[in-house]
Amino acid sequence: MSIYDFTVKTIDGQDRSLGDYRGKVLLVVNTASECGYRCPPANT
């Protein structure tokens, strides 16, 4: 199993295969659903 075998939800609720990004640079940001994103520059 590789990262390309996973499917994730996009910000608008759609399912997206990480295989769609094979051969591209991909930044994965993992946050807990109860905590939210904690990077102040990104919140402005």
PQR file with spaces between the fields and no chain letter, atoms N, CA, C, O and H, PARSE charges and radii, in Angstrom:
ATOM       1  N    MET     1       0.843   -1.177    0.000 -0.4000 1.5000
ATOM       2  CA   MET     1       0.000    0.000    0.000 -0.0000 2.0000
ATOM       3  C    MET     1       0.887    1.238    0.000  0.5500 1.7000
ATOM       4  O    MET     1       1.898    1.288    0.701 -0.5500 1.4000
ATOM       5  N    SER     2       0.508    2.223   -0.781 -0.4000 1.5000
ATOM       6  CA   SER     2       1.253    3.485   -0.821 -0.0000 2.0000
ATOM       7  C    SER     2       0.279    4.642   -0.587  0.5500 1.7000
ATOM       8  O    SER     2      -0.932    4.438   -0.505 -0.5500 1.4000
ATOM       9  H    SER     2      -0.313    2.182   -1.351  0.4000 1.0000
ATOM      10  N    ILE     3       0.814    5.841   -0.483 -0.4000 1.5000
ATOM      11  CA   ILE     3      -0.033    7.024   -0.280 -0.0000 2.0000
ATOM      12  C    ILE     3      -1.011    7.200   -1.435  0.5500 1.7000
ATOM      13  O    ILE     3      -2.087    7.769   -1.249 -0.5500 1.4000
ATOM      14  H    ILE     3       1.798    6.006   -0.549  0.4000 1.0000
ATOM      15  N    TYR     4      -0.658    6.727   -2.607 -0.4000 1.5000
ATOM      16  CA   TYR     4      -1.517    6.882   -3.777 -0.0000 2.0000
ATOM      17  C    TYR     4      -2.760    6.002   -3.722  0.5500 1.7000
ATOM      18  O    TYR     4      -3.669    6.164   -4.537 -0.5500 1.4000
ATOM      19  H    TYR     4       0.216    6.265   -2.758  0.4000 1.0000
ATOM      20  N    ASP     5      -2.809    5.074   -2.771 -0.4000 1.5000
ATOM      21  CA   ASP     5      -3.971    4.207   -2.606 -0.0000 2.0000
ATOM      22  C    ASP     5      -5.056    4.843   -1.737  0.5500 1.7000
ATOM      23  O    ASP     5      -6.160    4.307   -1.643 -0.5500 1.4000
ATOM      24  H    ASP     5      -2.071    4.943   -2.109  0.4000 1.0000
ATOM      25  N    PHE     6      -4.761    5.970   -1.105 -0.4000 1.5000
ATOM      26  CA   PHE     6      -5.709    6.610   -0.200 -0.0000 2.0000
ATOM      27  C    PHE     6      -6.633    7.569   -0.941  0.5500 1.7000
ATOM      28  O    PHE     6      -6.261    8.171   -1.948 -0.5500 1.4000
ATOM      29  H    PHE     6      -3.864    6.406   -1.182  0.4000 1.0000
ATOM      30  N    THR     7      -7.840    7.690   -0.417 -0.4000 1.5000
ATOM      31  CA   THR     7      -8.812    8.673   -0.886 -0.0000 2.0000
ATOM      32  C    THR     7      -9.103    9.611    0.273  0.5500 1.7000
ATOM      33  O    THR     7      -9.266    9.167    1.410 -0.5500 1.4000
ATOM      34  H    THR     7      -8.143    7.201    0.401  0.4000 1.0000
ATOM      35  N    VAL     8      -9.168   10.896   -0.009 -0.4000 1.5000
ATOM      36  CA   VAL     8      -9.403   11.900    1.034 -0.0000 2.0000
ATOM      37  C    VAL     8     -10.589   12.773    0.635  0.5500 1.7000
ATOM      38  O    VAL     8     -11.014   12.777   -0.521 -0.5500 1.4000
ATOM      39  H    VAL     8      -9.036   11.257   -0.933  0.4000 1.0000
ATOM      40  N    LYS     9     -11.114   13.510    1.607 -0.4000 1.5000
ATOM      41  CA   LYS     9     -12.183   14.477    1.353 -0.0000 2.0000
ATOM      42  C    LYS     9     -11.561   15.839    1.076  0.5500 1.7000
ATOM      43  O    LYS     9     -10.666   16.280    1.798 -0.5500 1.4000
ATOM      44  H    LYS     9     -10.770   13.507    2.545  0.4000 1.0000
ATOM      45  N    THR    10     -12.034   16.494    0.042 -0.4000 1.5000
ATOM      46  CA   THR    10     -11.581   17.851   -0.247 -0.0000 2.0000
ATOM      47  C    THR    10     -12.304   18.817    0.682  0.5500 1.7000
ATOM      48  O    THR    10     -13.225   18.426    1.399 -0.5500 1.4000
ATOM      49  H    THR    10     -12.761   16.136   -0.543  0.4000 1.0000
ATOM      50  N    ILE    11     -11.890   20.062    0.669 -0.4000 1.5000
ATOM      51  CA   ILE    11     -12.496   21.062    1.543 -0.0000 2.0000
ATOM      52  C    ILE    11     -13.986   21.254    1.245  0.5500 1.7000
ATOM      53  O    ILE    11     -14.743   21.690    2.112 -0.5500 1.4000
ATOM      54  H    ILE    11     -11.142   20.380    0.087  0.4000 1.0000
ATOM      55  N    ASP    12     -14.404   20.929    0.018 -0.4000 1.5000
ATOM      56  CA   ASP    12     -15.823   21.052   -0.325 -0.0000 2.0000
ATOM      57  C    ASP    12     -16.580   19.732   -0.218  0.5500 1.7000
ATOM      58  O    ASP    12     -17.704   19.614   -0.706 -0.5500 1.4000
ATOM      59  H    ASP    12     -13.789   20.575   -0.687  0.4000 1.0000
ATOM      60  N    GLY    13     -15.953   18.726    0.430 -0.4000 1.5000
ATOM      61  CA   GLY    13     -16.636   17.471    0.734 -0.0000 2.0000
ATOM      62  C    GLY    13     -16.585   16.400   -0.333  0.5500 1.7000
ATOM      63  O    GLY    13     -17.209   15.351   -0.171 -0.5500 1.4000
ATOM      64  H    GLY    13     -15.040   18.822    0.827  0.4000 1.0000
ATOM      65  N    GLN    14     -15.868   16.625   -1.412 -0.4000 1.5000
ATOM      66  CA   GLN    14     -15.756   15.639   -2.487 -0.0000 2.0000
ATOM      67  C    GLN    14     -14.649   14.631   -2.172  0.5500 1.7000
ATOM      68  O    GLN    14     -13.653   14.979   -1.538 -0.5500 1.4000
ATOM      69  H    GLN    14     -15.361   17.477   -1.544  0.4000 1.0000
ATOM      70  N    ASP    15     -14.823   13.389   -2.613 -0.4000 1.5000
ATOM      71  CA   ASP    15     -13.765   12.387   -2.476 -0.0000 2.0000
ATOM      72  C    ASP    15     -12.739   12.603   -3.578  0.5500 1.7000
ATOM      73  O    ASP    15     -13.089   12.865   -4.728 -0.5500 1.4000
ATOM      74  H    ASP    15     -15.632   13.106   -3.128  0.4000 1.0000
ATOM      75  N    ARG    16     -11.457   12.488   -3.204 -0.4000 1.5000
ATOM      76  CA   ARG    16     -10.370   12.681   -4.181 -0.0000 2.0000
ATOM      77  C    ARG    16      -9.301   11.631   -3.931  0.5500 1.7000
ATOM      78  O    ARG    16      -8.848   11.465   -2.798 -0.5500 1.4000
ATOM      79  H    ARG    16     -11.173   12.275   -2.269  0.4000 1.0000
ATOM      80  N    SER    17      -8.897   10.930   -4.962 -0.4000 1.5000
ATOM      81  CA   SER    17      -7.833    9.940   -4.855 -0.0000 2.0000
ATOM      82  C    SER    17      -6.477   10.633   -4.856  0.5500 1.7000
ATOM      83  O    SER    17      -6.223   11.508   -5.683 -0.5500 1.4000
ATOM      84  H    SER    17      -9.265   11.065   -5.882  0.4000 1.0000
ATOM      85  N    LEU    18      -5.615   10.245   -3.935 -0.4000 1.5000
ATOM      86  CA   LEU    18      -4.266   10.809   -3.945 -0.0000 2.0000
ATOM      87  C    LEU    18      -3.483   10.319   -5.161  0.5500 1.7000
ATOM      88  O    LEU    18      -2.457   10.901   -5.513 -0.5500 1.4000
ATOM      89  H    LEU    18      -5.822    9.534   -3.263  0.4000 1.0000
ATOM      90  N    GLY    19      -3.954    9.264   -5.795 -0.4000 1.5000
ATOM      91  CA   GLY    19      -3.348    8.801   -7.031 -0.0000 2.0000
ATOM      92  C    GLY    19      -3.427    9.841   -8.140  0.5500 1.7000
ATOM      93  O    GLY    19      -2.635    9.814   -9.082 -0.5500 1.4000
ATOM      94  H    GLY    19      -4.787    8.791   -5.509  0.4000 1.0000
ATOM      95  N    ASP    20      -4.396   10.770   -8.024 -0.4000 1.5000
ATOM      96  CA   ASP    20      -4.510   11.857   -9.004 -0.0000 2.0000
ATOM      97  C    ASP    20      -3.292   12.765   -8.979  0.5500 1.7000
ATOM      98  O    ASP    20      -3.039   13.501   -9.934 -0.5500 1.4000
ATOM      99  H    ASP    20      -5.039   10.792   -7.259  0.4000 1.0000
ATOM     100  N    TYR    21      -2.533   12.713   -7.884 -0.4000 1.5000
ATOM     101  CA   TYR    21      -1.383   13.598   -7.717 -0.0000 2.0000
ATOM     102  C    TYR    21      -0.050   12.896   -7.962  0.5500 1.7000
ATOM     103  O    TYR    21       1.009   13.471   -7.711 -0.5500 1.4000
ATOM     104  H    TYR    21      -2.738   12.115   -7.109  0.4000 1.0000
ATOM     105  N    ARG    22      -0.096   11.671   -8.446 -0.4000 1.5000
ATOM     106  CA   ARG    22       1.142   10.932   -8.717 -0.0000 2.0000
ATOM     107  C    ARG    22       2.032   11.733   -9.665  0.5500 1.7000
ATOM     108  O    ARG    22       1.580   12.211  -10.705 -0.5500 1.4000
ATOM     109  H    ARG    22      -0.957   11.204   -8.650  0.4000 1.0000
ATOM     110  N    GLY    23       3.320   11.873   -9.285 -0.4000 1.5000
ATOM     111  CA   GLY    23       4.276   12.607  -10.102 -0.0000 2.0000
ATOM     112  C    GLY    23       4.284   14.107   -9.858  0.5500 1.7000
ATOM     113  O    GLY    23       5.026   14.842  -10.510 -0.5500 1.4000
ATOM     114  H    GLY    23       3.687   11.484   -8.440  0.4000 1.0000
ATOM     115  N    LYS    24       3.455   14.564   -8.915 -0.4000 1.5000
ATOM     116  CA   LYS    24       3.391   15.994   -8.595 -0.0000 2.0000
ATOM     117  C    LYS    24       3.832   16.203   -7.153  0.5500 1.7000
ATOM     118  O    LYS    24       3.805   15.271   -6.349 -0.5500 1.4000
ATOM     119  H    LYS    24       2.853   13.967   -8.386  0.4000 1.0000
ATOM     120  N    VAL    25       4.234   17.415   -6.830 -0.4000 1.5000
ATOM     121  CA   VAL    25       4.570   17.758   -5.450 -0.0000 2.0000
ATOM     122  C    VAL    25       3.258   17.971   -4.703  0.5500 1.7000
ATOM     123  O    VAL    25       2.376   18.687   -5.177 -0.5500 1.4000
ATOM     124  H    VAL    25       4.256   18.172   -7.483  0.4000 1.0000
ATOM     125  N    LEU    26       3.132   17.346   -3.535 -0.4000 1.5000
ATOM     126  CA   LEU    26       1.894   17.420   -2.771 -0.0000 2.0000
ATOM     127  C    LEU    26       2.213   17.714   -1.316  0.5500 1.7000
ATOM     128  O    LEU    26       3.019   17.013   -0.704 -0.5500 1.4000
ATOM     129  H    LEU    26       3.849   16.764   -3.150  0.4000 1.0000
ATOM     130  N    LEU    27       1.597   18.732   -0.760 -0.4000 1.5000
ATOM     131  CA   LEU    27       1.743   19.070    0.651 -0.0000 2.0000
ATOM     132  C    LEU    27       0.505   18.555    1.370  0.5500 1.7000
ATOM     133  O    LEU    27      -0.614   18.962    1.060 -0.5500 1.4000
ATOM     134  H    LEU    27       0.942   19.302   -1.257  0.4000 1.0000
ATOM     135  N    VAL    28       0.708   17.659    2.331 -0.4000 1.5000
ATOM     136  CA   VAL    28      -0.398   17.101    3.109 -0.0000 2.0000
ATOM     137  C    VAL    28      -0.375   17.749    4.485  0.5500 1.7000
ATOM     138  O    VAL    28       0.621   17.662    5.203 -0.5500 1.4000
ATOM     139  H    VAL    28       1.617   17.328    2.583  0.4000 1.0000
ATOM     140  N    VAL    29      -1.481   18.402    4.852 -0.4000 1.5000
ATOM     141  CA   VAL    29      -1.618   19.018    6.173 -0.0000 2.0000
ATOM     142  C    VAL    29      -2.682   18.232    6.919  0.5500 1.7000
ATOM     143  O    VAL    29      -3.841   18.195    6.507 -0.5500 1.4000
ATOM     144  H    VAL    29      -2.290   18.472    4.268  0.4000 1.0000
ATOM     145  N    ASN    30      -2.285   17.605    8.012 -0.4000 1.5000
ATOM     146  CA   ASN    30      -3.196   16.783    8.798 -0.0000 2.0000
ATOM     147  C    ASN    30      -3.559   17.528   10.080  0.5500 1.7000
ATOM     148  O    ASN    30      -2.683   17.841   10.886 -0.5500 1.4000
ATOM     149  H    ASN    30      -1.343   17.635    8.346  0.4000 1.0000
ATOM     150  N    THR    31      -4.843   17.812   10.271 -0.4000 1.5000
ATOM     151  CA   THR    31      -5.296   18.468   11.496 -0.0000 2.0000
ATOM     152  C    THR    31      -6.402   17.644   12.127  0.5500 1.7000
ATOM     153  O    THR    31      -7.125   16.928   11.434 -0.5500 1.4000
ATOM     154  H    THR    31      -5.554   17.558    9.616  0.4000 1.0000
ATOM     155  N    ALA    32      -6.534   17.746   13.439 -0.4000 1.5000
ATOM     156  CA   ALA    32      -7.628   17.079   14.140 -0.0000 2.0000
ATOM     157  C    ALA    32      -8.912   17.874   13.917  0.5500 1.7000
ATOM     158  O    ALA    32      -8.881   19.104   13.885 -0.5500 1.4000
ATOM     159  H    ALA    32      -5.947   18.328   14.001  0.4000 1.0000
ATOM     160  N    SER    33     -10.022   17.190   13.766 -0.4000 1.5000
ATOM     161  CA   SER    33     -11.281   17.875   13.471 -0.0000 2.0000
ATOM     162  C    SER    33     -11.725   18.797   14.597  0.5500 1.7000
ATOM     163  O    SER    33     -12.465   19.749   14.349 -0.5500 1.4000
ATOM     164  H    SER    33     -10.047   16.191   13.792  0.4000 1.0000
ATOM     165  N    GLU    34     -11.297   18.544   15.813 -0.4000 1.5000
ATOM     166  CA   GLU    34     -11.687   19.381   16.946 -0.0000 2.0000
ATOM     167  C    GLU    34     -10.744   20.563   17.157  0.5500 1.7000
ATOM     168  O    GLU    34     -11.091   21.499   17.878 -0.5500 1.4000
ATOM     169  H    GLU    34     -10.696   17.771   16.014  0.4000 1.0000
ATOM     170  N    CYS    35      -9.564   20.542   16.546 -0.4000 1.5000
ATOM     171  CA   CYS    35      -8.559   21.576   16.820 -0.0000 2.0000
ATOM     172  C    CYS    35      -8.526   22.682   15.778  0.5500 1.7000
ATOM     173  O    CYS    35      -8.266   23.837   16.118 -0.5500 1.4000
ATOM     174  H    CYS    35      -9.282   19.782   15.961  0.4000 1.0000
ATOM     175  N    GLY    36      -8.778   22.362   14.545 -0.4000 1.5000
ATOM     176  CA   GLY    36      -8.676   23.365   13.494 -0.0000 2.0000
ATOM     177  C    GLY    36      -7.229   23.622   13.116  0.5500 1.7000
ATOM     178  O    GLY    36      -6.304   23.078   13.720 -0.5500 1.4000
ATOM     179  H    GLY    36      -8.989   21.425   14.269  0.4000 1.0000
ATOM     180  N    TYR    37      -7.054   24.447   12.121 -0.4000 1.5000
ATOM     181  CA   TYR    37      -5.721   24.774   11.623 -0.0000 2.0000
ATOM     182  C    TYR    37      -5.132   25.875   12.487  0.5500 1.7000
ATOM     183  O    TYR    37      -5.801   26.875   12.746 -0.5500 1.4000
ATOM     184  H    TYR    37      -7.805   24.889   11.630  0.4000 1.0000
ATOM     185  N    ARG    38      -3.887   25.713   12.942 -0.4000 1.5000
ATOM     186  CA   ARG    38      -3.283   26.616   13.919 -0.0000 2.0000
ATOM     187  C    ARG    38      -2.121   27.436   13.380  0.5500 1.7000
ATOM     188  O    ARG    38      -1.203   27.749   14.138 -0.5500 1.4000
ATOM     189  H    ARG    38      -3.344   24.901   12.732  0.4000 1.0000
ATOM     190  N    CYS    39      -2.123   27.789   12.132 -0.4000 1.5000
ATOM     191  CA   CYS    39      -1.046   28.584   11.550 -0.0000 2.0000
ATOM     192  C    CYS    39      -1.558   30.009   11.341  0.5500 1.7000
ATOM     193  O    CYS    39      -2.295   30.255   10.386 -0.5500 1.4000
ATOM     194  H    CYS    39      -2.869   27.535   11.515  0.4000 1.0000
ATOM     195  N    PRO    40      -1.186   30.954   12.210 -0.5600 1.5000
ATOM     196  CA   PRO    40      -1.728   32.318   12.117  0.2800 2.0000
ATOM     197  C    PRO    40      -1.614   32.964   10.737  0.5500 1.7000
ATOM     198  O    PRO    40      -2.584   33.583   10.301 -0.5500 1.4000
ATOM     199  N    PRO    41      -0.485   32.859   10.019 -0.5600 1.5000
ATOM     200  CA   PRO    41      -0.433   33.500    8.693  0.2800 2.0000
ATOM     201  C    PRO    41      -1.469   32.937    7.722  0.5500 1.7000
ATOM     202  O    PRO    41      -1.942   33.654    6.840 -0.5500 1.4000
ATOM     203  N    ALA    42      -1.823   31.672    7.873 -0.4000 1.5000
ATOM     204  CA   ALA    42      -2.791   31.063    6.964 -0.0000 2.0000
ATOM     205  C    ALA    42      -4.219   31.496    7.285  0.5500 1.7000
ATOM     206  O    ALA    42      -5.108   31.366    6.443 -0.5500 1.4000
ATOM     207  H    ALA    42      -1.439   31.090    8.589  0.4000 1.0000
ATOM     208  N    ASN    43      -4.444   32.002    8.477 -0.4000 1.5000
ATOM     209  CA   ASN    43      -5.788   32.407    8.880 -0.0000 2.0000
ATOM     210  C    ASN    43      -6.106   33.848    8.515  0.5500 1.7000
ATOM     211  O    ASN    43      -7.217   34.314    8.770 -0.5500 1.4000
ATOM     212  H    ASN    43      -3.722   32.107    9.161  0.4000 1.0000
ATOM     213  N    THR    44      -5.149   34.567    7.921 -0.4000 1.5000
ATOM     214  CA   THR    44      -5.400   35.974    7.575 -0.0000 2.0000
ATOM     215  C    THR    44      -5.800   36.118    6.128  0.5500 1.7000
ATOM     216  O    THR    44      -6.049   37.231    5.664 -0.5500 1.4000
ATOM     217  H    THR    44      -4.247   34.189    7.714  0.4000 1.0000
